[in-house]
Amino acid sequence: MAEQKTTNLRLGTIVLVLMLAIVGVAAVAACFSVDISEYALVLRFGRVVKVVAEPGLHVTTPFDRVVRLDRRLLFSRLPRSEYLTADKKNVVVESLATWRIVDPERFLAALATREAAEVRLADAILAEIGAVIGRYPASVLISTDPAQSRYQLILSEICRQTAEFAGPTYGIDVLSVDLRSLSLPEQNLEHVFDRMKAERSKIAKENRSEGELEAKKIVAEADREKSGIDADAAEVAARIKAEGDSEASRTYATAFRQNPRFYEFVRTLSAYDKVIDDKTTLFLPTDAEVMRMLRFDSLPAASEPSPPAQGLSTGADLLLNDKPKEGVQ
């Protein structure tokens, strides 16, 4: 009996431990945590029974399943697509969509995963881009004039129409749609580049012509100013030269009045200095008038008075007559 009781006690302990383990595992399985960047949807037999958006630790039944969805801001880069504008111009567009999940239950029912959402959203956005661009000419997309460009209006219209469709259908809020690049198809690029080169060449020729005309105007104005400056300088130079000549004439006249004979002597010697140098040879008669200043005849005695000068004086006469006499104060 004692052995049977011991066996029963051991079996009861094992059963109790197993039950506690099962309860612990069930309790752990029933608990789940929710991050601030996600939604948690509690599914029971495939049907959503609760949507948890508050971060923290939550409890559910063990046989419920928890599906998590990203509640952050998401970006989708859409594939390149070619569209036809209202003026029959082909443009290639690369776009970027910004979106987030606002209705987790509808999103799970319609799409379930982010990959499926990006595919469906890309189809919707590309369709709206084609519909909107088809109503406008290409010039309003690429014009640099703010008065003609309607780029922002087109983007707003694409985003609004996409959001009106994606919200009730997929539970997605489309925040913005941006056209990252606009380009031309490869077969049109060469023609467009040729036309751009021709336009730039025309503009360059016009600019060069305007530059040459402006250069001629500047040169003509500079020449006119130079002529005026030269005329003014010539007038000033002529006035200064005339004043100098007048002052020189007054100086010469004063000097001539003080000693006309010595003045004549100095002027004659100056003429010799300009005419005769070490490379000049003159053959003149001894009585040549031009050489009178170089004639030094025999000097008279000191006691004898010098004869009065007749006409032009010789060099000896000037030297003797201009020498101070002894005893004369």
C-alpha positions as CSV (number, residue, x, y, z in Angstrom):
1,M,0.0,0.0,0.0
2,A,2.8,2.4,0.9
3,E,4.5,1.8,-2.5
4,Q,1.2,2.4,-4.4
5,K,0.6,5.7,-2.5
6,T,4.1,6.7,-3.4
7,T,3.6,5.9,-7.0
8,N,0.3,7.8,-7.1
9,L,1.9,10.8,-5.5
10,R,4.7,10.8,-8.0
11,L,2.2,10.6,-10.9
12,G,0.2,13.4,-9.4
13,T,3.3,15.6,-9.2
14,I,4.2,14.9,-12.8
15,V,0.7,15.6,-14.0
16,L,0.7,18.9,-12.0
17,V,4.1,19.9,-13.4
18,L,2.9,19.1,-16.9
19,M,-0.3,21.1,-16.4
20,L,1.7,24.1,-15.0
21,A,4.1,23.9,-18.0
22,I,1.2,23.8,-20.4
23,V,-0.4,26.8,-18.7
24,G,2.9,28.6,-18.8
25,V,3.4,28.0,-22.5
26,A,-0.1,29.0,-23.2
27,A,0.3,32.2,-21.2
28,V,3.5,33.0,-23.0
29,A,1.9,32.3,-26.3
30,A,-1.0,34.6,-25.4
31,C,1.3,37.5,-24.8
32,F,2.7,39.7,-27.5
33,S,4.4,43.1,-27.7
34,V,3.7,45.9,-30.2
35,D,6.3,48.3,-31.3
36,I,5.6,52.0,-31.9
37,S,6.4,51.6,-35.7
38,E,3.8,48.8,-36.4
39,Y,0.2,47.7,-36.2
40,A,-0.7,44.4,-34.6
41,L,-3.8,42.6,-36.0
42,V,-5.3,39.8,-33.9
43,L,-6.8,37.1,-36.2
44,R,-9.1,34.3,-34.9
45,F,-9.9,31.6,-37.5
46,G,-8.8,34.0,-40.3
47,R,-11.0,36.9,-39.1
48,V,-9.7,40.1,-37.6
49,V,-11.0,40.4,-34.0
50,K,-8.8,43.3,-32.8
51,V,-6.4,45.9,-34.2
52,V,-3.7,47.1,-31.7
53,A,-2.0,50.4,-32.4
54,E,-0.8,51.2,-28.9
55,P,2.8,50.1,-28.2
56,G,3.5,47.8,-25.3
57,L,2.7,44.3,-24.0
58,H,-0.7,42.8,-24.9
59,V,-2.6,39.5,-24.2
60,T,-4.7,37.4,-26.5
61,T,-6.0,33.8,-26.5
62,P,-3.6,31.1,-27.4
63,F,-5.3,30.1,-30.6
64,D,-5.3,33.6,-32.0
65,R,-2.7,34.7,-34.6
66,V,-1.0,38.1,-34.6
67,V,-0.2,39.8,-37.9
68,R,2.1,42.9,-37.9
69,L,2.0,45.7,-40.4
70,D,4.3,48.7,-40.8
71,R,2.8,52.0,-39.8
72,R,5.8,54.1,-40.8
73,L,6.1,56.4,-43.8
74,L,6.9,54.3,-46.8
75,F,8.4,55.1,-50.2
76,S,7.9,53.3,-53.5
77,R,10.0,54.0,-56.5
78,L,7.9,53.4,-59.6
79,P,9.3,52.0,-62.9
80,R,10.0,54.2,-65.9
81,S,7.0,54.7,-68.0
82,E,6.4,56.5,-71.3
83,Y,3.4,58.8,-71.8
84,L,1.9,60.9,-74.6
85,T,1.1,64.5,-73.9
86,A,-1.8,66.6,-75.3
87,D,0.4,67.9,-78.1
88,K,1.5,64.4,-79.1
89,K,4.9,64.5,-77.5
90,N,6.4,61.4,-75.9
91,V,7.9,61.8,-72.4
92,V,9.5,59.2,-70.2
93,V,8.7,59.7,-66.5
94,E,10.3,58.3,-63.3
95,S,8.2,58.8,-60.2
96,L,8.4,58.3,-56.5
97,A,5.4,57.8,-54.2
98,T,5.2,58.4,-50.4
99,W,2.5,56.5,-48.6
100,R,1.5,54.8,-45.4
101,I,-1.1,52.4,-44.0
102,V,-4.1,54.1,-42.4
103,D,-6.6,51.3,-42.3
104,P,-4.8,48.1,-41.3
105,E,-7.8,45.8,-41.5
106,R,-8.7,46.9,-45.1
107,F,-5.1,46.7,-46.1
108,L,-4.8,43.2,-44.8
109,A,-7.9,42.1,-46.6
110,A,-7.0,43.7,-49.9
111,L,-3.2,43.3,-50.1
112,A,-1.8,41.6,-47.0
113,T,1.9,42.4,-47.8
114,R,4.0,45.5,-48.6
115,E,5.2,43.9,-51.9
116,A,1.6,43.4,-53.1
117,A,0.8,46.9,-52.0
118,E,3.7,48.4,-54.0
119,V,2.6,46.5,-57.1
120,R,-1.1,47.6,-56.9
121,L,-0.1,51.2,-55.9
122,A,2.3,51.5,-58.8
123,D,-0.4,50.4,-61.2
124,A,-2.8,53.0,-59.8
125,I,-0.3,55.9,-59.8
126,L,1.1,55.2,-63.3
127,A,-2.5,55.1,-64.6
128,E,-3.2,58.5,-63.0
129,I,0.0,60.0,-64.3
130,G,-0.8,59.0,-67.8
131,A,-4.4,60.3,-67.5
132,V,-3.2,63.7,-66.1
133,I,-0.2,64.2,-68.4
134,G,-2.4,63.4,-71.4
135,R,-4.5,66.5,-70.7
136,Y,-1.5,68.9,-70.8
137,P,1.1,69.9,-73.4
138,A,4.7,69.1,-72.8
139,S,5.6,72.8,-72.5
140,V,3.8,73.1,-69.1
141,L,6.0,70.3,-67.7
142,I,9.4,71.6,-68.7
143,S,8.9,75.4,-68.9
144,T,11.2,77.6,-66.8
145,D,8.7,80.4,-66.8
146,P,6.6,80.3,-63.6
147,A,3.7,81.9,-65.4
148,Q,3.6,79.0,-67.9
149,S,4.7,76.1,-65.8
150,R,1.9,74.0,-64.2
151,Y,4.2,71.3,-62.8
152,Q,3.0,71.6,-59.1
153,L,-0.6,71.7,-60.2
154,I,-0.1,68.4,-62.2
155,L,1.6,66.7,-59.2
156,S,-1.2,67.8,-56.9
157,E,-3.8,66.5,-59.2
158,I,-2.0,63.1,-59.6
159,C,-1.6,62.8,-55.8
160,R,-5.2,63.7,-55.1
161,Q,-6.8,61.3,-57.6
162,T,-4.5,58.5,-56.5
163,A,-5.3,59.1,-52.8
164,E,-9.1,59.1,-53.5
165,F,-8.8,55.7,-55.1
166,A,-6.2,54.0,-52.8
167,G,-7.7,55.1,-49.5
168,P,-11.1,53.3,-49.6
169,T,-9.8,50.5,-51.8
170,Y,-6.5,49.5,-50.1
171,G,-6.5,51.4,-46.8
172,I,-3.5,53.4,-48.0
173,D,-3.0,57.2,-47.6
174,V,-0.9,58.5,-50.5
175,L,0.9,61.6,-49.2
176,S,2.8,62.7,-52.3
177,V,3.7,61.7,-55.8
178,D,6.8,63.3,-57.2
179,L,8.1,63.1,-60.8
180,R,11.8,62.5,-60.2
181,S,12.8,63.0,-63.9
182,L,11.3,63.8,-67.2
183,S,13.1,62.7,-70.3
184,L,12.5,62.0,-74.0
185,P,12.6,58.6,-75.6
186,E,15.9,57.5,-77.0
187,Q,14.8,57.8,-80.6
188,N,13.9,61.5,-80.1
189,L,17.0,62.6,-78.2
190,E,19.2,63.1,-81.3
191,H,16.7,65.3,-83.0
192,V,16.1,67.3,-79.9
193,F,19.8,67.8,-79.3
194,D,20.3,69.0,-82.9
195,R,17.6,71.5,-82.5
196,M,19.0,72.7,-79.2
197,K,22.4,73.1,-80.8
198,A,20.9,75.1,-83.6
199,E,19.1,77.4,-81.1
200,R,22.3,77.8,-79.0
201,S,24.3,78.6,-82.1
202,K,21.8,81.3,-83.1
203,I,21.9,82.8,-79.7
204,A,25.7,82.7,-79.7
205,K,25.8,84.5,-83.1
206,E,23.4,87.2,-81.8
207,N,25.5,87.7,-78.7
208,R,28.7,87.9,-80.7
209,S,27.1,90.5,-83.0
210,E,25.9,92.5,-80.1
211,G,29.3,92.3,-78.5
212,E,31.1,93.4,-81.6
213,L,28.7,96.4,-81.9
214,E,29.2,97.3,-78.3
215,A,33.0,97.0,-78.8
216,K,32.9,99.4,-81.7
217,K,30.9,101.9,-79.7
218,I,33.4,101.7,-76.9
219,V,36.4,102.1,-79.2
220,A,34.7,105.1,-81.0
221,E,34.0,106.7,-77.6
222,A,37.6,106.0,-76.5
223,D,39.0,107.5,-79.7
224,R,36.7,110.6,-79.3
225,E,37.9,111.0,-75.7
226,K,41.5,110.5,-76.8
227,S,41.2,113.2,-79.5
228,G,39.7,115.6,-76.9
229,I,42.5,114.8,-74.4
230,D,45.2,115.2,-77.1
231,A,43.7,118.6,-78.2
232,D,43.6,119.8,-74.7
233,A,47.1,118.6,-74.0
234,A,48.4,120.3,-77.3
235,E,46.7,123.5,-76.3
236,V,48.2,123.4,-72.8
237,A,51.6,122.5,-74.3
238,A,51.4,125.4,-76.8
239,R,50.5,127.8,-74.1
240,I,53.3,126.7,-71.8
241,K,55.8,126.8,-74.7
242,A,54.6,130.3,-75.6
243,E,55.0,131.4,-72.0
244,G,58.5,129.9,-72.0
245,D,59.5,131.5,-75.2
246,S,58.2,134.9,-73.9
247,E,60.1,134.5,-70.7
248,A,63.3,133.5,-72.6
249,S,62.9,136.5,-74.9
250,R,62.6,138.8,-71.9
251,T,65.7,137.2,-70.4
252,Y,67.6,137.5,-73.6
253,A,66.5,141.1,-74.0
254,T,67.6,142.0,-70.4
255,A,70.9,140.3,-70.9
256,F,71.4,142.0,-74.3
257,R,70.7,145.4,-72.7
258,Q,73.3,144.9,-70.0
259,N,76.2,144.0,-72.4
260,P,75.3,143.7,-76.0
261,R,78.8,143.0,-77.2
262,F,79.4,140.1,-74.6
263,Y,75.9,138.8,-75.4
264,E,76.9,138.7,-79.1
265,F,80.1,136.9,-78.2
266,V,78.3,134.2,-76.2
267,R,75.7,133.6,-78.9
268,T,78.4,133.3,-81.5
269,L,80.3,130.7,-79.4
270,S,77.1,128.8,-78.9
271,A,76.6,128.7,-82.7
272,Y,80.2,127.4,-83.0
273,D,79.4,124.6,-80.5
274,K,76.4,123.5,-82.6
275,V,78.2,123.7,-85.9
276,I,81.8,122.6,-85.2
277,D,82.6,119.2,-83.5
278,D,85.5,116.7,-83.7
279,K,84.1,115.2,-86.8
280,T,83.6,118.4,-88.8
281,T,86.3,120.0,-91.0
282,L,85.8,123.6,-92.4
283,F,87.9,125.2,-95.0
284,L,87.3,129.0,-94.8
285,P,89.4,132.0,-95.7
286,T,91.1,133.8,-92.8
287,D,89.0,136.9,-93.2
288,A,85.7,135.0,-93.1
289,E,83.1,136.9,-91.2
290,V,81.9,133.9,-89.4
291,M,85.4,133.2,-87.9
292,R,85.9,136.7,-86.6
293,M,85.5,135.6,-82.9
294,L,88.4,133.3,-83.3
295,R,90.9,135.9,-84.6
296,F,93.3,137.1,-81.9
297,D,95.6,139.7,-83.5
298,S,98.7,141.1,-81.7
299,L,97.4,142.7,-78.5
300,P,98.2,146.4,-78.0
301,A,100.4,147.6,-75.1
302,A,98.7,147.9,-71.8
303,S,99.5,151.7,-71.6
304,E,98.0,152.3,-75.0
305,P,94.3,152.8,-75.2
306,S,92.3,150.3,-77.3
307,P,91.0,151.7,-80.5
308,P,87.3,152.2,-80.5
309,A,85.3,149.3,-81.8
310,Q,84.1,149.7,-85.4
311,G,81.2,147.5,-86.4
312,L,81.5,143.9,-85.2
313,S,84.1,143.1,-82.5
314,T,86.6,140.3,-82.4
315,G,87.2,137.9,-79.6
316,A,90.3,139.8,-78.5
317,D,88.4,143.1,-78.4
318,L,85.7,141.6,-76.1
319,L,88.2,140.0,-73.8
320,L,90.3,143.2,-73.5
321,N,87.5,145.7,-73.2
322,D,85.5,143.6,-70.7
323,K,88.7,143.1,-68.5
324,P,88.5,145.4,-65.4
325,K,90.9,148.3,-65.6
326,E,93.4,148.8,-62.8
327,G,92.7,151.7,-60.5
328,V,89.1,152.0,-61.7
329,Q,86.6,151.5,-58.9
